[in-house]
């Protein structure tokens, strides 16, 4: 049976306008006290993308996931079981592993030599008699919840948390048509940014900024009829590419739409900037049809069959948000996962990009390459570079004494939903919550 993308009504990104804007207290983005509440009440209780299955595919593979002050060690055991532990020696708290690697046979603290097996059981304590009656089974590594969805590995420090699939709500079923399991992560890019993790996350949670920040993208993407859904922890937006924004006053030719798509997304169809619109298209074919056909051809050159994908499935980007810090962008031949994490203080954070490619069946497994860089060093394509460049100025502006609240539109309701969830996890009193935003009649 052929799987198709879900039908979507032609509705705009705003939906039902509210009676008034939503006001979000600005101090949430820079207050050390607020960041402390997040660390205490939210981060230890939510599911977070830590790495990919390809990072920890074989017995002995390990990966350290950091989020602010928290560190989780993910390890593939000898029996193939995937486990996660708080990355702290039970003696005096030393971090046990860092980075990623393979061939791990035991977890040994480099400070005093306490040693655990890959199931987290304490096996050796040097000079054990000095501790008196110390029972090894009383001091296992502290386990965390670990689960996978498609090829993503999630962790939750709360072992009693709701199951991951319940947390993801409608998202797995909504994106099932896209066959995410056929993608493989080839690289992760961690970018240090002078901005709060929420400032970073907000940038990939709304399309309102496209008309101003991304003029090239505005010429080849519909940011008006971009319907949004909110499910709870999760939400989504859809944007169709290969068409100009209805907001543009001038009429663009197909060649101009093609040029804009090539300059912003050309790598997705293997076309270099400056390549002209092909003049051999079939009668009646739109520029979106031409782009979709070129994308299928590019996929075929890599041994990937996209014959099942319609033009809409190639050109409609499905963007999912998962509270608190993840977005997943997917169409028939594209997958990018991004997360944001707190940095050393509320004015700093990191953007992590997981980059994927759909691969031919039977391809050998490879491990992703993990790189880290500053925002000045990062150039992950025109659009994302524009997104990153604006973040420090956003963060500085939030500090200004006259700026007390963010004033949000219903077009930014995925940002609003993030704050709604944040208020729930932090159990904020009514006086500290968002105001406004009531739905109109």
N, C-alpha and C positions, 0 to 999 in steps of 0.2 A: 504494500500500500504506500502510495506517495505521501510524504509528509509536507505540509504547506504551512507557511507563516499564518498566524492568526489574522482574521479579518479585522481591520481597524476603521472605525467611522472617521470621516473627514471632519475633524474638530481641531480647534486651535490649541495653542500651548497654554492659554490662560484658563480655559474652562469657564466656570461660573465666576464672574468677578465678585470680590468680597465687598462688604459694605464700606470697609476702610482698610488701609494698609496694615500689615502685621509689623509690630515693633519688637525688635529683639535687643535686649541690653547689650551694648557694645563691650562692656567689661568682660564678657564671657570669652573674648578672644585674646585677652592679655593679662587677666587677673591671675596672680599666683595662687590665690585662695580658691578660685574657681577650678584651675588646673588640678589643685590638690583634691578637690571633690571628684573630679573625673578619674583621677588615679585611684582614689579610695573606693568609689561606688560604681563606676561605670566600666573602666577597662578590664577589671577582673571578672566581669559577669557577661561579656558579650563574645560572640563568635567572631574571630578575626582570621583573615587569610594570612597564613604564615609562609607558605612556599608552595611548590608544585610537587606532584607525585614523582616527577622526574628528578627532583633534588634528592629524594630518599627512596629510590626504586629498589635497591639491592640490600641484602643483609649487611649491616655494618655502615650503611650510609647514615649521615647525621646532618642536621641543619639547626643553627641557632637563630631563633626568631626574637627580635627585640622590639619592644613597644614602650617608649619612655624608660622608666626604671625597671620594667619587667623583662625577664629573659626566660625563654622556653627552649628546652633542648628536645628536638624531635629526632627519633632514631628508629631505624628499621631493624628489628630483632632477627635472631638466627632463624626463627620459624616464619619470617615474613611479616610478623605483626608490627604494625606501626604504633608507636607509643610516644607520649610527650611527658616531660618532667619539668618542674621548676628548676632552672639552671643554677642550683646552689648546693654546695657541699653541706651535709648535715652536721659537720663538725663546727666550722666557723663561717660558713656562708660563701666561700670562695666560688667564683664561677668555674664550672667544670669544663665546658667546651666553648669555643668561639668559631664563628664562621660556618663553613660547610666542608664536608669531607667524606671519605669512604674508608673501609677497612677497619672500622672500630670494632674491637672485640670485648672491650670493657670500658667503663667510665671511671677514670682515675683522677682524683684531685691532684693538681700539680703543686699544691702547697704542703700537705702533710701525708699524701699517699692513700687516703681512704679510697676504697675501690668498690664499685657496684657492677653487677652484670647488666646486660642490655634490657633485662626485664625490670631493672630498678632495685634489685635486692642487694643489700650490703654484703660483701664477701670478705673483705680484708680491712683490718685496722692495725697499722703498725703500733708496736708497743702497747698492745691492748690491755695488758694487766694494769697499766697506770690509771685506767678509768674505773677500776673496781668492777662491779657487775654491769657490764655493758653487753646487751643482747643484740646481735646483729639484726634480727628480724624486727626490732623496734625502730630501726632507722633506715627504712627504704627511702629512695628518692621520692619527693612529693609529686604525685602524678597530676596531670592536667587532662582535660577531655580533648581527644583528637578525633576528627572525622574527615572524610573526604566527600567532595561532590565534584563529579566529572574528574578533572585532573588537578583540582585545587585541594590543598591540605589546610584545614581550619583547626584552630585551637581555641579553647576556652578554659581559663583558670578555675572556673566554677564547675566542678565535676557533676553537680546536680542540675546543671543548666538544661533547658529544653533541648530536645534533639535538633541537630543541625537542619534537617529537612523541614521541621516545623518552623524553625527560625527563618528559613529562606522563603516560606510562604508560597505564593503563586509563581515565583521566578523559575524554578526548575521546569515546571510544565509549560510555561510560556515560551521558553527558549529551546525546548526539546527538539523542535524542527531543525535547529541549526547544526546538530551533530557535533557538539563541542568536544566530544571524546576523540574526534579525528585530528584535533589540533595538538601540537607539542610546543612547549615553551622553549625557546632557544636562547633567551637572555633575560636578565632582570637588571634594571637600571635604578639605582638609588640616588636621588638628587637632594642635596642639602639646600634648604630654602629658608630665607629670613622671613618666615611667616608661621603663624599658628596652624596646627593641623586642620582646624576647621576652615580657616581662610583658604587653604589648599583644596580641601574637599568641596567647598562651595563652588569653586571654579568648574568642577565637573558635575555639577548638580543643577545647572540651568542653562537655557539657550538664549536668555535675554541679552547677554553680552555680545552675541555673535555679530549683530548689525554694526557695532562700533569697533570692537577689538579685532574682529576677523573679516575685514572687507573682502578678501579673496574668497573665503568660504561662503560669504553672503551671496556671492555670484553663482554658486553651484549647489546650494542647499536650502531646503524649505524650512525656515525657522518659525514660520507662522502656523502652518498646519502640522504641528508637532505634538500630537496628543500625549498626555501624561496620565499615569495611574499611581495611586498610593495604596499599598496593601497593609502596611504596618511597619515592621522593621525594614521593609523593602519598598521600592517604587521603580518606575521606569518612564522613559521618554522615547519617542520614535521620531527619527528625522529622515526624510527622503533626500537622497543626493542625485545629482545629475539634472537638477532643475534650478532656476534662479529663485531667490527669495521673492515672494509676492510683495514684499515691502519696497523693492526697487522701483523707482519711478521710470527709469529708462528701460526700453525693450532690448534684451540681450539676444544676440544671434546664437545659434547652436555652437558655432566656433568659439564664441566668447565663453559660453558655459563650459565647453570642453577645456579651454585653456585654464580656466579657474580651477577646474577639477584636477587637471594635471599638476598645477602648481601646488595644490594642497594635498592631493591624494594619489598622485601619479604612481608612486611606488607600489600601490595596491594592485595595479594592473601592469606593472613592469614597463611603464612608459616614462621616458625622460622629459624634463621640462623643455618646452619649445617644439615638441612633436605636434604637427598640425592634425586637425580633425581628419580622420580617414575619409576619402571621397568615394569609397566603394560600398557604402551602406545600402541595405536593401530598401526598396521603396516603402515609405511610411514609417521607417524606423526612427525613433526619437534619439536624441543624443544620449539619453539614459540607456536605451537599447544598445547603442554602440559601445558605451563604456562597459556595460554588463557583458557583451560579447567579447570584448578585449580582455576582461577579467577572467572569463572562462578559458580563453586561449592561453593566458599567462599561467593559470592553474594547470592546464593540460601540459604545458612545457615542464612543469615540476612533477608530472605524473599523477596529478590530482584531477579527478573527474567531477566537474561541476555541472554536468548535463542535467541534473535534477533541479537546479536552482533557476527560478524565474527571474526576470529583470527586477521585480520588486524585492525578491529575497537577496539579490546582490546589492541593490541600491538603497534599501531601507536599513538604517542603522538602529539597532535596538540597544538602548543604554539603560542599564539597571544599576540602581543604587542599593547598597546593603548597609544598614546602620552598623557601626558608626562611620566607617571610613573607606568603604570599597565602592568602586564602580566597575562594571563590566560592559564593554562595548563589543557588539557582535553583529556581523551579517554573514552571508553565505561563505565568504572567503576572508574574513577578518575577525580577529579576536585580540583585544587588549584588555588587561586587568590592571587597575591602578588603585593604590591605597595611600593613605597619608597617616603619618605617625607623629606624636609629640617629640619635640627636641629637648635640649638641655634646659630650656626655659620657655614660657608661653609665647615668646616672640620668634621662636625657631621651630622648624619641623622638617620632615623629610617626605618627599614624594617618591613612591616606589612604583615603577612600571614593569609589569610582566608582559613580555612580548612573545607572540605566538605565531605559528604558521601551520596551515593545514598541510598534512603530509600524506604521501602515498601509502596505501596499505602495506604492511610488512616492513616498513622502514626500520632500520636499527635504532635502538634507543640511544639518545645522547643526553648529556647533562647540560643544563643551562649555564651560560657564562654569567657570573655576577659581577657587576661593576658599580663603583661609587664615584660620584663627582659633585662639584659645586654647581650651583645654578648658572654661573658664568661659563662653565665648561660644557654644560649640557646643551645639545642642539638636536632634540628629538623630532625634527620636522617643523615646518613653518608654524602650524597652528599651535602645537604644544609649546613651542618656544615663545610664542606670543602670550600664551596662558601663564607661563612661568615668569615672564618678564614683568608682569603687572603685580605680582604677589607682594614684593617688599613695600611698594607704595601703598597698597591696600592696608598692610599691617601698620605702617606708620600713621596712616589716616585714622585708624581706629582709636589711637591714643589721644587725639586732639581733644582738649577740654570741652569744646562745644559740641562734640559728636557723642551723644549719649545713647543713641539707638540706631540699629540698622532699620531701614524702612523698606519692607519687602512687598513685592507684587505676588499675586497668585500664580504668575508665570514662574516664580521662584519657589513653588510649593514643595519641591523636594528638599530645598534648604530648610524651609519651615518645618517639614516633617522630621528632619534630623534634629532640630531643636526640640520638637515635641517629644521625641524619644529620649533626648538628653535630659529634659526636665523630669521625665518619668523615672529614669534610672537614678538621677541625683536626688529625687524626692524633694524638689525645691518648693519652698512655701509659695503661696499664691502671689505674694507681693513681688517675688523675684521672677515670675514667669512672663512669657510673651503676652502682649496685649493686642487687641484689634484683630483684623482678619476675618470677621464674621462673614458668612456667606450672604450674598445678596438675595433678593427675592426671586 
